[in-house]
Each structure stands twice: as C-alpha cells, then as structure tokens.
Amino acid sequence: MIEVRALSKKYNGKSVLEGIDLDINDNETLVILGPSGQGKTVFIKSLVRLIEPDSGTIRYDGIDVLTLPKRKFIAVQKKIAFVFQDNAIFDFLNVKENLSLYLRMHSKLSEKEINKEVLRAIEFVRLNEEVLDKYPEELSGGMMKRVAIARAMMQQPCYMFYDEPTMGLDEANIEMVVELIHKFKKSVCTTAVIVTHDIHLMHAVSDRVVLLKEGKIVFVGKKEEISEESLHKLYDTGVRDDI
Amino acid sequence: MQTKIIFENVGGRTVDFFTAIYEAWQLVIDSIKALPHIWFYRRQVAEQIYVFLVKTLPIAAVISIFVGLGAMIQGTYQSSALIPRTYVINVIFKSTIIELCPIILSLVLAGKLGASLAAELGSMKISEQVEALETMSLDPVGFLIMPRILAGMIMLPIITIFANFLAMFSVFFIASIATDWISPKEFLSGLQMNYRAFEFYFGNLIKPAVNGFFIALIGSYFGMRTHGGALGVGRAATNAVVVSAILIVFFDYYLARLLL
C-alpha cells in the first residue's frame, strides 16, 4: 500500500501540488485524471522520487521513502517500474539490450536465462523476435510503448506506474495498451497507478479514479461515481469528445 | 533603477557561477563515490574506452602528423645556420611532445568529444532516459558519468602518446628521409639531448589525463543539466566546448608552472 500525506511541490513560487492526501491500495488500478498542466506528472514522479517534493510523506508498506537516503531507497525502488510518457527507451542500446539491462545489472542469471526472460517479455507484449536487434529509432510509437512495457516487466515490479501511456498513439495502439495494462495486472503486477488525460483509458482500466485540478485532488472514487459535472469542471471547456 | 538592475544581473551571474562550480564538484564527488562499484559498471567503462578510442584515433593521427610537420617547418625556418641541427631537432621534439601536441589535441578533442558527450547526455536527459535509469535502480552517475570520466583520463594519455609518436615520426620522415636535412644519427642524438624523464611523463601522461578529466567532466556536467529541448541540447554542447577549452589552456599554464 502507498500512503501519501500532505504532499506539496512548488516551482518558482507557484504551487504545482498542494497538500495531496491519498491512499493507493494493493491490487488496485488507480487512474489519476486531469487535463495538461494540473500536476499529474509531477505527482506520479514524486511518488517514485524522480522529483523530490517540498513537503509531505510517502509511505510504501509503512516505510517513509522521502526520509530514506537514496542508497536505502533502492530496496523500495526495485519493487517499482515506470513507463514513461515518451517511453525513455535507451537509444544507444538495441531492444534486446534494453530489455536485458535490468537483469544484467541486478541479477546473477546466466546469459541463456536472461535471453529466455527477454523472449518471454517480448512475447508478452506481442512483438516478434525480429524486433530484438532493432534500435529504438527503427520502431514505431506503438512498438516503442510495447518495448517500454516489456522492459518494465523484466523488473517484476510490485508497483507499476504509467505516465500518459496512450499519449500520441492511434486507436489500435490505444486498445493494445489497454489490453496490456489488463494483462500486466493479471500476470505480473497487481497494483498500478496511471496518469492520463484520456477519459477512454480511465473507463477501460480503472478501479478507482482521482481527479486532479491545479495541484489539488477534487475527486476520489469509483469511475461510476464521477458525474458529468465533475468532468465538465475538470476540463473547464465542457464535455470532451472522448468522454 | 538602472544601477539596481546592473547589480541584480551581476549578483545573479555570480551566484550562477558559484552554483555551477559547486554542482560540477558534486559530480566529481559522486563519480568518486561510484568508483568502488566499478566492477558493476565494467561494461559501461569498457564501452566508453572503446568509444573514446574509435572516435579520436583518426583525428588524432591527422592532427599529430601536421603538428609535427608544422613545428619542423617553423623550427628550421627560424633557426640560423649557426645553430647546430641537432639542437633544432631537440627544440622541435620538446616543444611538440610537451606542449604543442598535447594541447592542440586536447582542444580538438574538447570540440569533438566534449560536444558529443554533452549532446548525448543532454538528449538522454530531455527524453527521460536518465530518469529511466533511476527507476531501474541504476545510478546515472555510476552508469553514465564515472565511465566517461575514467575513459577520458585513461584514453587521452594513450592517444597523446600515439599522437606524439606519429608527430615525431613525420618530422623524422621529412627531415631525414625525404629531404636529407639531417642524418638519422644526428636526429636521434637531437632527441636524446638534455633528456629528462619527467618532461615526458608530464607531456604524455599528466597533462593529457588532466585534460581528459576536464573534457569528460564538463561535457557530462552540461549534458546532465540540459533542459529546454533541442535548443537546450545545442546550448549544452556549445557551453561544454567553450568551458573545457578555457579550462584546458588555464591548467596547461598552471600545471607547467607548478610541475616544471
């Protein structure tokens, strides 16, 4: 379980997160929804300490991670995987090297065993083996997203974080990402936090939804409980086409 | 009002300057802290050593040959007939291997390696690849910077030794073989004249290692603090070249004063 209390972050005197209180339960898929510039990415990156918040606490299974020195945080970090908005696939490594990097650095598995895991991951995201020798620049956006999810899978995480996983993808790839999020939850990691502005994605994968506006939580609950009015307020300009 | 703005600007720039020094120093400390984990990052160190070698050998070869030839032309042109030719060779030899070759090579490599290093790390930074390393429990300093600094400090002396050898060989080839300006025997005695081992360590090992350290450190520093997209990457690359070039000539003078 992740407990967030009074989490705040300012940039140049402007509040981006204001006293966020939130519990993320085990085995749930929590979607943080909001339009651009509301602090969603700052929030999700604060949860994994990619951004250090100004104040507040974040507890993973009771451990306050913000007070831990970076060295000790690694034990918690190993339970976390993060899929970045732009995928962040290492462009100096090919797909196989990208996928095997984590195990190569953190496990004592033999080359043969690592290769087996790589093949398992690539099969999981429904890519074929030919892609393994390719470099990120040779992949399409959808393929990159699948490689990013496969790389996260190699970490066998307890907590999975997705930052705008459907951003810039076409309909077919969005469906594929939705399917992979479900599949990932079923077979690899049961707790997921997803930041998105995509209401379709929220409907498709969420167990619980948080609406974030101007760095504050304006709603927490099940997707069925979200009124048209709250979505209206959140996006200001009215009901969007993709609701 | 105008005075206030001037003071604010000067104050702001002074703070930025000292912050940059502090941050670069912090990067050095973090790299030293990552050194005990060198076995963990051995693949990255080996890769960087290879990259330094492949990227620099051809350009080092071209530069060193022409630096040697240029020094020879100047040496022979400036010296009068009254100066023995072995002395002229000695002056060419020492000025080339202690000063000319190491500094020209370092400045060119600051442009080539420093800029590419800053651009490479800068684009990794803005495309969240550095953050991706952190989420994979890998230390970006240990994974990206320490191997580059180490490779710079190891490879620049090796490349300089190679360049110095090539420079003097080209001098020998033109002076003794192609033009018969000096006999091979006299050429060799010119090289051996007034021989001091420390001068060779200084020109081939100490100075290039210091320069390699600055090229890698400054390139990494500007790369890691890149922000603002493609424009930011370009700015990081330019800054890396300018600052490392200044540090190379600055320390070239002070190291010579201190050690020679």
Boltz contact constraints between the chains, C-beta under 6 A:
constraints:
  - contact:
      token1: [A, 50]
      token2: [B, 131]
      max_distance: 6.0
  - contact:
      token1: [A, 74]
      token2: [B, 137]
      max_distance: 6.0
  - contact:
      token1: [A, 77]
      token2: [B, 137]
      max_distance: 6.0
  - contact:
      token1: [A, 78]
      token2: [B, 137]
      max_distance: 6.0
  - contact:
      token1: [A, 82]
      token2: [B, 135]
      max_distance: 6.0
  - contact:
      token1: [A, 84]
      token2: [B, 128]
      max_distance: 6.0
  - contact:
      token1: [A, 86]
      token2: [B, 127]
      max_distance: 6.0
  - contact:
      token1: [A, 86]
      token2: [B, 128]
      max_distance: 6.0
  - contact:
      token1: [A, 88]
      token2: [B, 128]
      max_distance: 6.0
  - contact:
      token1: [A, 88]
      token2: [B, 129]
      max_distance: 6.0
  - contact:
      token1: [A, 88]
      token2: [B, 132]
      max_distance: 6.0
  - contact:
      token1: [A, 90]
      token2: [B, 129]
      max_distance: 6.0
  - contact:
      token1: [A, 102]
      token2: [B, 136]
      max_distance: 6.0
